[in-house]
């Protein structure tokens, strides 16, 4: 391998590493963004649970399941 080929390969590797770094950075931003935004929603569900229990009898809406408290995983509690 001559110097030009080596330089080309090194440049390609550098570009690929930069792309991987940018993708990883975007994923980490998404994770932290989702954690920041979903935590207040989870807390709000927990705070509203007693209110729904008192005011929403017989409607078929299961507050415990919505808050993730029946041992079942739901998307909200998994994300936080």
PDB file as gemmi writes it, atoms N, CA and C in Angstrom:
CRYST1    1.000    1.000    1.000  90.00  90.00  90.00 P 1                      
ATOM      1  N   UNK A   1       0.860  -1.172   0.000  1.00  0.00           N  
ATOM      2  CA  UNK A   1       0.000   0.000   0.000  1.00  0.00           C  
ATOM      3  C   UNK A   1       0.904   1.233   0.000  1.00  0.00           C  
ATOM      4  N   UNK A   2       0.685   2.086  -0.974  1.00  0.00           N  
ATOM      5  CA  UNK A   2       1.508   3.295  -1.032  1.00  0.00           C  
ATOM      6  C   UNK A   2       0.908   4.396  -0.158  1.00  0.00           C  
ATOM      7  N   UNK A   3       1.601   5.486  -0.108  1.00  0.00           N  
ATOM      8  CA  UNK A   3       1.224   6.591   0.771  1.00  0.00           C  
ATOM      9  C   UNK A   3      -0.149   7.171   0.418  1.00  0.00           C  
ATOM     10  N   UNK A   4      -0.480   7.273  -0.847  1.00  0.00           N  
ATOM     11  CA  UNK A   4      -1.765   7.836  -1.279  1.00  0.00           C  
ATOM     12  C   UNK A   4      -2.915   6.932  -0.854  1.00  0.00           C  
ATOM     13  N   UNK A   5      -2.758   5.629  -1.063  1.00  0.00           N  
ATOM     14  CA  UNK A   5      -3.797   4.691  -0.658  1.00  0.00           C  
ATOM     15  C   UNK A   5      -3.994   4.726   0.855  1.00  0.00           C  
ATOM     16  N   UNK A   6      -2.880   4.779   1.584  1.00  0.00           N  
ATOM     17  CA  UNK A   6      -2.963   4.834   3.042  1.00  0.00           C  
ATOM     18  C   UNK A   6      -3.686   6.101   3.487  1.00  0.00           C  
ATOM     19  N   UNK A   7      -3.363   7.213   2.856  1.00  0.00           N  
ATOM     20  CA  UNK A   7      -4.003   8.484   3.196  1.00  0.00           C  
ATOM     21  C   UNK A   7      -5.506   8.431   2.913  1.00  0.00           C  
ATOM     22  N   UNK A   8      -5.879   7.828   1.773  1.00  0.00           N  
ATOM     23  CA  UNK A   8      -7.304   7.691   1.437  1.00  0.00           C  
ATOM     24  C   UNK A   8      -8.030   6.826   2.460  1.00  0.00           C  
ATOM     25  N   UNK A   9      -7.415   5.710   2.834  1.00  0.00           N  
ATOM     26  CA  UNK A   9      -8.038   4.809   3.822  1.00  0.00           C  
ATOM     27  C   UNK A   9      -8.164   5.513   5.168  1.00  0.00           C  
ATOM     28  N   UNK A  10      -7.139   6.247   5.567  1.00  0.00           N  
ATOM     29  CA  UNK A  10      -7.181   6.977   6.840  1.00  0.00           C  
ATOM     30  C   UNK A  10      -8.279   8.036   6.814  1.00  0.00           C  
ATOM     31  N   UNK A  11      -8.434   8.712   5.693  1.00  0.00           N  
ATOM     32  CA  UNK A  11      -9.471   9.730   5.559  1.00  0.00           C  
ATOM     33  C   UNK A  11     -10.865   9.104   5.636  1.00  0.00           C  
ATOM     34  N   UNK A  12     -11.044   7.943   4.971  1.00  0.00           N  
ATOM     35  CA  UNK A  12     -12.330   7.246   5.030  1.00  0.00           C  
ATOM     36  C   UNK A  12     -12.652   6.798   6.458  1.00  0.00           C  
ATOM     37  N   UNK A  13     -11.645   6.279   7.161  1.00  0.00           N  
ATOM     38  CA  UNK A  13     -11.855   5.832   8.543  1.00  0.00           C  
ATOM     39  C   UNK A  13     -12.220   7.019   9.435  1.00  0.00           C  
ATOM     40  N   UNK A  14     -11.553   8.139   9.218  1.00  0.00           N  
ATOM     41  CA  UNK A  14     -11.843   9.338  10.014  1.00  0.00           C  
ATOM     42  C   UNK A  14     -13.289   9.794   9.787  1.00  0.00           C  
ATOM     43  N   UNK A  15     -13.737   9.774   8.523  1.00  0.00           N  
ATOM     44  CA  UNK A  15     -15.109  10.167   8.193  1.00  0.00           C  
ATOM     45  C   UNK A  15     -16.109   9.222   8.842  1.00  0.00           C  
ATOM     46  N   UNK A  16     -15.834   7.919   8.784  1.00  0.00           N  
ATOM     47  CA  UNK A  16     -16.738   6.940   9.390  1.00  0.00           C  
ATOM     48  C   UNK A  16     -16.814   7.137  10.903  1.00  0.00           C  
ATOM     49  N   UNK A  17     -15.671   7.373  11.544  1.00  0.00           N  
ATOM     50  CA  UNK A  17     -15.669   7.606  12.996  1.00  0.00           C  
ATOM     51  C   UNK A  17     -16.442   8.873  13.353  1.00  0.00           C  
ATOM     52  N   UNK A  18     -16.299   9.893  12.523  1.00  0.00           N  
ATOM     53  CA  UNK A  18     -17.040  11.138  12.771  1.00  0.00           C  
ATOM     54  C   UNK A  18     -18.546  10.877  12.668  1.00  0.00           C  
ATOM     55  N   UNK A  19     -18.960  10.106  11.644  1.00  0.00           N  
ATOM     56  CA  UNK A  19     -20.379   9.773  11.474  1.00  0.00           C  
ATOM     57  C   UNK A  19     -20.903   8.976  12.668  1.00  0.00           C  
ATOM     58  N   UNK A  20     -20.129   8.004  13.122  1.00  0.00           N  
ATOM     59  CA  UNK A  20     -20.536   7.204  14.282  1.00  0.00           C  
ATOM     60  C   UNK A  20     -20.672   8.097  15.500  1.00  0.00           C  
ATOM     61  N   UNK A  21     -19.727   8.992  15.709  1.00  0.00           N  
ATOM     62  CA  UNK A  21     -19.794   9.918  16.839  1.00  0.00           C  
ATOM     63  C   UNK A  21     -21.020  10.817  16.785  1.00  0.00           C  
ATOM     64  N   UNK A  22     -21.350  11.303  15.587  1.00  0.00           N  
ATOM     65  CA  UNK A  22     -22.531  12.156  15.446  1.00  0.00           C  
ATOM     66  C   UNK A  22     -23.812  11.365  15.713  1.00  0.00           C  
ATOM     67  N   UNK A  23     -23.863  10.131  15.213  1.00  0.00           N  
ATOM     68  CA  UNK A  23     -25.038   9.287  15.456  1.00  0.00           C  
ATOM     69  C   UNK A  23     -25.187   8.978  16.944  1.00  0.00           C  
ATOM     70  N   UNK A  24     -24.083   8.663  17.599  1.00  0.00           N  
ATOM     71  CA  UNK A  24     -24.119   8.375  19.030  1.00  0.00           C  
ATOM     72  C   UNK A  24     -24.560   9.607  19.814  1.00  0.00           C  
ATOM     73  N   UNK A  25     -24.072  10.747  19.432  1.00  0.00           N  
ATOM     74  CA  UNK A  25     -24.466  11.993  20.091  1.00  0.00           C  
ATOM     75  C   UNK A  25     -25.960  12.237  19.939  1.00  0.00           C  
ATOM     76  N   UNK A  26     -26.488  11.991  18.742  1.00  0.00           N  
ATOM     77  CA  UNK A  26     -27.931  12.189  18.501  1.00  0.00           C  
ATOM     78  C   UNK A  26     -28.755  11.231  19.345  1.00  0.00           C  
ATOM     79  N   UNK A  27     -28.302   9.980  19.458  1.00  0.00           N  
ATOM     80  CA  UNK A  27     -29.026   8.996  20.265  1.00  0.00           C  
ATOM     81  C   UNK A  27     -29.019   9.411  21.726  1.00  0.00           C  
ATOM     82  N   UNK A  28     -27.878   9.842  22.232  1.00  0.00           N  
ATOM     83  CA  UNK A  28     -27.796  10.262  23.632  1.00  0.00           C  
ATOM     84  C   UNK A  28     -28.664  11.487  23.902  1.00  0.00           C  
ATOM     85  N   UNK A  29     -28.731  12.410  22.955  1.00  0.00           N  
ATOM     86  CA  UNK A  29     -29.609  13.570  23.116  1.00  0.00           C  
ATOM     87  C   UNK A  29     -31.066  13.134  23.164  1.00  0.00           C  
ATOM     88  N   UNK A  30     -31.440  12.185  22.284  1.00  0.00           N  
ATOM     89  CA  UNK A  30     -32.813  11.679  22.290  1.00  0.00           C  
ATOM     90  C   UNK A  30     -33.152  11.041  23.621  1.00  0.00           C  
ATOM     91  N   UNK A  31     -32.229  10.260  24.151  1.00  0.00           N  
ATOM     92  CA  UNK A  31     -32.475   9.580  25.426  1.00  0.00           C  
ATOM     93  C   UNK A  31     -32.673  10.609  26.534  1.00  0.00           C  
ATOM     94  N   UNK A  32     -31.781  11.578  26.628  1.00  0.00           N  
ATOM     95  CA  UNK A  32     -31.912  12.558  27.714  1.00  0.00           C  
ATOM     96  C   UNK A  32     -33.148  13.432  27.494  1.00  0.00           C  
ATOM     97  N   UNK A  33     -33.476  13.761  26.246  1.00  0.00           N  
ATOM     98  CA  UNK A  33     -34.666  14.562  25.957  1.00  0.00           C  
ATOM     99  C   UNK A  33     -35.920  13.812  26.407  1.00  0.00           C  
ATOM    100  N   UNK A  34     -36.004  12.530  26.096  1.00  0.00           N  
ATOM    101  CA  UNK A  34     -37.176  11.744  26.473  1.00  0.00           C  
ATOM    102  C   UNK A  34     -37.276  11.587  27.983  1.00  0.00           C  
ATOM    103  N   UNK A  35     -36.159  11.392  28.654  1.00  0.00           N  
ATOM    104  CA  UNK A  35     -36.203  11.261  30.111  1.00  0.00           C  
ATOM    105  C   UNK A  35     -36.679  12.552  30.758  1.00  0.00           C  
ATOM    106  N   UNK A  36     -36.206  13.661  30.262  1.00  0.00           N  
ATOM    107  CA  UNK A  36     -36.594  14.951  30.829  1.00  0.00           C  
ATOM    108  C   UNK A  36     -38.091  15.184  30.634  1.00  0.00           C  
ATOM    109  N   UNK A  37     -38.598  14.871  29.463  1.00  0.00           N  
ATOM    110  CA  UNK A  37     -39.992  15.175  29.166  1.00  0.00           C  
ATOM    111  C   UNK A  37     -40.977  14.152  29.709  1.00  0.00           C  
ATOM    112  N   UNK A  38     -40.578  12.907  29.880  1.00  0.00           N  
ATOM    113  CA  UNK A  38     -41.514  11.894  30.353  1.00  0.00           C  
ATOM    114  C   UNK A  38     -41.603  11.822  31.879  1.00  0.00           C  
ATOM    115  N   UNK A  39     -40.581  12.219  32.562  1.00  0.00           N  
ATOM    116  CA  UNK A  39     -40.614  12.152  34.019  1.00  0.00           C  
ATOM    117  C   UNK A  39     -41.740  13.010  34.609  1.00  0.00           C  
ATOM    118  N   UNK A  40     -41.932  14.254  34.170  1.00  0.00           N  
ATOM    119  CA  UNK A  40     -43.067  15.015  34.701  1.00  0.00           C  
ATOM    120  C   UNK A  40     -44.413  14.355  34.399  1.00  0.00           C  
ATOM    121  N   UNK A  41     -44.537  13.728  33.242  1.00  0.00           N  
ATOM    122  CA  UNK A  41     -45.794  13.047  32.907  1.00  0.00           C  
ATOM    123  C   UNK A  41     -46.040  11.880  33.862  1.00  0.00           C  
ATOM    124  N   UNK A  42     -44.997  11.119  34.163  1.00  0.00           N  
ATOM    125  CA  UNK A  42     -45.135  10.001  35.101  1.00  0.00           C  
ATOM    126  C   UNK A  42     -45.515  10.513  36.484  1.00  0.00           C  
ATOM    127  N   UNK A  43     -44.883  11.590  36.917  1.00  0.00           N  
ATOM    128  CA  UNK A  43     -45.193  12.170  38.223  1.00  0.00           C  
ATOM    129  C   UNK A  43     -46.617  12.699  38.268  1.00  0.00           C  
ATOM    130  N   UNK A  44     -47.065  13.298  37.178  1.00  0.00           N  
ATOM    131  CA  UNK A  44     -48.433  13.810  37.120  1.00  0.00           C  
ATOM    132  C   UNK A  44     -49.434  12.675  37.231  1.00  0.00           C  
ATOM    133  N   UNK A  45     -49.186  11.563  36.528  1.00  0.00           N  
ATOM    134  CA  UNK A  45     -50.080  10.408  36.640  1.00  0.00           C  
ATOM    135  C   UNK A  45     -50.144   9.907  38.077  1.00  0.00           C  
ATOM    136  N   UNK A  46     -49.009   9.872  38.738  1.00  0.00           N  
ATOM    137  CA  UNK A  46     -48.982   9.421  40.131  1.00  0.00           C  
ATOM    138  C   UNK A  46     -49.790  10.366  41.028  1.00  0.00           C  
ATOM    139  N   UNK A  47     -49.662  11.676  40.794  1.00  0.00           N  
ATOM    140  CA  UNK A  47     -50.392  12.649  41.614  1.00  0.00           C  
ATOM    141  C   UNK A  47     -51.894  12.594  41.351  1.00  0.00           C  
ATOM    142  N   UNK A  48     -52.292  12.321  40.102  1.00  0.00           N  
ATOM    143  CA  UNK A  48     -53.708  12.295  39.753  1.00  0.00           C  
ATOM    144  C   UNK A  48     -54.391  10.972  40.093  1.00  0.00           C  
ATOM    145  N   UNK A  49     -53.622   9.957  40.372  1.00  0.00           N  
ATOM    146  CA  UNK A  49     -54.197   8.639  40.648  1.00  0.00           C  
ATOM    147  C   UNK A  49     -55.272   8.669  41.737  1.00  0.00           C  
ATOM    148  N   UNK A  50     -55.025   9.294  42.896  1.00  0.00           N  
ATOM    149  CA  UNK A  50     -56.083   9.324  43.918  1.00  0.00           C  
ATOM    150  C   UNK A  50     -57.333  10.080  43.459  1.00  0.00           C  
ATOM    151  N   UNK A  51     -57.163  11.150  42.713  1.00  0.00           N  
ATOM    152  CA  UNK A  51     -58.296  11.916  42.228  1.00  0.00           C  
ATOM    153  C   UNK A  51     -59.152  11.068  41.290  1.00  0.00           C  
ATOM    154  N   UNK A  52     -58.512  10.366  40.354  1.00  0.00           N  
ATOM    155  CA  UNK A  52     -59.259   9.499  39.446  1.00  0.00           C  
ATOM    156  C   UNK A  52     -59.948   8.378  40.211  1.00  0.00           C  
ATOM    157  N   UNK A  53     -59.286   7.856  41.211  1.00  0.00           N  
ATOM    158  CA  UNK A  53     -59.886   6.773  41.989  1.00  0.00           C  
ATOM    159  C   UNK A  53     -61.175   7.238  42.666  1.00  0.00           C  
ATOM    160  N   UNK A  54     -61.217   8.489  43.105  1.00  0.00           N  
ATOM    161  CA  UNK A  54     -62.404   9.015  43.770  1.00  0.00           C  
ATOM    162  C   UNK A  54     -63.492   9.422  42.782  1.00  0.00           C  
ATOM    163  N   UNK A  55     -63.111   9.974  41.618  1.00  0.00           N  
ATOM    164  CA  UNK A  55     -64.077  10.604  40.720  1.00  0.00           C  
ATOM    165  C   UNK A  55     -64.431   9.806  39.466  1.00  0.00           C  
ATOM    166  N   UNK A  56     -63.765   8.720  39.202  1.00  0.00           N  
ATOM    167  CA  UNK A  56     -63.962   8.041  37.926  1.00  0.00           C  
ATOM    168  C   UNK A  56     -64.361   6.576  38.127  1.00  0.00           C  
ATOM    169  N   UNK A  57     -65.204   6.321  39.080  1.00  0.00           N  
ATOM    170  CA  UNK A  57     -65.636   4.949  39.351  1.00  0.00           C  
ATOM    171  C   UNK A  57     -66.585   4.456  38.256  1.00  0.00           C  
ATOM    172  N   UNK A  58     -66.333   3.242  37.812  1.00  0.00           N  
ATOM    173  CA  UNK A  58     -67.239   2.605  36.871  1.00  0.00           C  
ATOM    174  C   UNK A  58     -67.105   3.034  35.426  1.00  0.00           C  
ATOM    175  N   UNK A  59     -66.116   3.850  35.091  1.00  0.00           N  
ATOM    176  CA  UNK A  59     -65.998   4.297  33.692  1.00  0.00           C  
ATOM    177  C   UNK A  59     -65.202   3.318  32.852  1.00  0.00           C  
ATOM    178  N   UNK A  60     -64.529   2.381  33.489  1.00  0.00           N  
ATOM    179  CA  UNK A  60     -63.715   1.427  32.742  1.00  0.00           C  
ATOM    180  C   UNK A  60     -62.272   1.869  32.577  1.00  0.00           C  
ATOM    181  N   UNK A  61     -61.953   3.085  33.010  1.00  0.00           N  
ATOM    182  CA  UNK A  61     -60.576   3.558  32.919  1.00  0.00           C  
ATOM    183  C   UNK A  61     -59.803   3.058  34.129  1.00  0.00           C  
ATOM    184  N   UNK A  62     -58.757   2.287  33.901  1.00  0.00           N  
ATOM    185  CA  UNK A  62     -57.980   1.708  35.000  1.00  0.00           C  
ATOM    186  C   UNK A  62     -56.778   2.600  35.287  1.00  0.00           C  
ATOM    187  N   UNK A  63     -56.896   3.389  36.345  1.00  0.00           N  
ATOM    188  CA  UNK A  63     -55.849   4.347  36.683  1.00  0.00           C  
ATOM    189  C   UNK A  63     -54.566   3.639  37.078  1.00  0.00           C  
ATOM    190  N   UNK A  64     -54.679   2.530  37.803  1.00  0.00           N  
ATOM    191  CA  UNK A  64     -53.473   1.812  38.222  1.00  0.00           C  
ATOM    192  C   UNK A  64     -52.686   1.326  37.016  1.00  0.00           C  
ATOM    193  N   UNK A  65     -53.376   0.820  36.023  1.00  0.00           N  
ATOM    194  CA  UNK A  65     -52.688   0.358  34.817  1.00  0.00           C  
ATOM    195  C   UNK A  65     -52.066   1.537  34.073  1.00  0.00           C  
ATOM    196  N   UNK A  66     -52.777   2.649  34.037  1.00  0.00           N  
ATOM    197  CA  UNK A  66     -52.246   3.832  33.348  1.00  0.00           C  
ATOM    198  C   UNK A  66     -50.990   4.340  34.026  1.00  0.00           C  
ATOM    199  N   UNK A  67     -50.925   4.218  35.337  1.00  0.00           N  
ATOM    200  CA  UNK A  67     -49.743   4.658  36.073  1.00  0.00           C  
ATOM    201  C   UNK A  67     -48.693   3.566  36.161  1.00  0.00           C  
ATOM    202  N   UNK A  68     -48.993   2.384  35.650  1.00  0.00           N  
ATOM    203  CA  UNK A  68     -48.008   1.310  35.633  1.00  0.00           C  
ATOM    204  C   UNK A  68     -47.847   0.614  36.962  1.00  0.00           C  
ATOM    205  N   UNK A  69     -48.898   0.548  37.771  1.00  0.00           N  
ATOM    206  CA  UNK A  69     -48.767   0.012  39.123  1.00  0.00           C  
ATOM    207  C   UNK A  69     -49.336  -1.386  39.303  1.00  0.00           C  
ATOM    208  N   UNK A  70     -49.638  -2.103  38.228  1.00  0.00           N  
ATOM    209  CA  UNK A  70     -50.187  -3.437  38.385  1.00  0.00           C  
ATOM    210  C   UNK A  70     -49.196  -4.516  37.974  1.00  0.00           C  
ATOM    211  N   UNK A  71     -47.931  -4.200  37.971  1.00  0.00           N  
ATOM    212  CA  UNK A  71     -46.934  -5.161  37.574  1.00  0.00           C  
ATOM    213  C   UNK A  71     -46.793  -5.282  36.071  1.00  0.00           C  
ATOM    214  N   UNK A  72     -47.657  -4.626  35.329  1.00  0.00           N  
ATOM    215  CA  UNK A  72     -47.568  -4.650  33.880  1.00  0.00           C  
ATOM    216  C   UNK A  72     -46.695  -3.481  33.446  1.00  0.00           C  
ATOM    217  N   UNK A  73     -45.881  -3.732  32.455  1.00  0.00           N  
ATOM    218  CA  UNK A  73     -45.064  -2.642  31.931  1.00  0.00           C  
ATOM    219  C   UNK A  73     -45.891  -1.849  30.945  1.00  0.00           C  
ATOM    220  N   UNK A  74     -45.766  -0.550  31.003  1.00  0.00           N  
ATOM    221  CA  UNK A  74     -46.371   0.258  29.949  1.00  0.00           C  
ATOM    222  C   UNK A  74     -45.310   1.195  29.401  1.00  0.00           C  
ATOM    223  N   UNK A  75     -45.577   1.802  28.280  1.00  0.00           N  
ATOM    224  CA  UNK A  75     -44.562   2.599  27.592  1.00  0.00           C  
ATOM    225  C   UNK A  75     -44.077   3.770  28.429  1.00  0.00           C  
ATOM    226  N   UNK A  76     -44.944   4.322  29.260  1.00  0.00           N  
ATOM    227  CA  UNK A  76     -44.546   5.496  30.032  1.00  0.00           C  
ATOM    228  C   UNK A  76     -43.569   5.135  31.132  1.00  0.00           C  
ATOM    229  N   UNK A  77     -43.859   4.084  31.884  1.00  0.00           N  
ATOM    230  CA  UNK A  77     -42.965   3.731  32.981  1.00  0.00           C  
ATOM    231  C   UNK A  77     -41.694   3.086  32.475  1.00  0.00           C  
ATOM    232  N   UNK A  78     -41.710   2.459  31.305  1.00  0.00           N  
ATOM    233  CA  UNK A  78     -40.491   1.892  30.746  1.00  0.00           C  
ATOM    234  C   UNK A  78     -39.549   2.992  30.292  1.00  0.00           C  
ATOM    235  N   UNK A  79     -40.078   4.077  29.817  1.00  0.00           N  
ATOM    236  CA  UNK A  79     -39.250   5.133  29.246  1.00  0.00           C  
ATOM    237  C   UNK A  79     -38.544   5.958  30.302  1.00  0.00           C  
ATOM    238  N   UNK A  80     -39.036   5.969  31.533  1.00  0.00           N  
ATOM    239  CA  UNK A  80     -38.421   6.804  32.570  1.00  0.00           C  
ATOM    240  C   UNK A  80     -37.648   6.018  33.568  1.00  0.00           C  
TER     241      UNK A  80                                                      
END                                                                             
